[in-house]
């Protein structure tokens, strides 16, 4: 029994017009949209940390010391977490360094 295997057409247009029997890879993908949302959420999270600074002003001395300690530890860990996410987001944005044209 013979098996049919589909192959890419010879006139495949990459980053071109999809009406020419090709793929338009220059348009944003679902992953691009997702990456944009991740960046937005990361910014909101950092903005929230800044807003906590303003909330600390109404605390007692002992409460302020506790919040300062918590915020210091959170920011210390948050920097590493942000660096990891930024690196991962960049890796995903570039498809792990994969050249889509070469892959096709």
Secondary structure, 3 states (H helix, E strand, C coil): CCCCCCCCCCCCCECCCHHHCCECCCCCCHHHHHHHHHHHHHHHHHHHHHHHHHHHHHCCHHHHHHHHHHHHHHHHHHHHHHHHHHHHHHHHHCHHHCCHHHHC
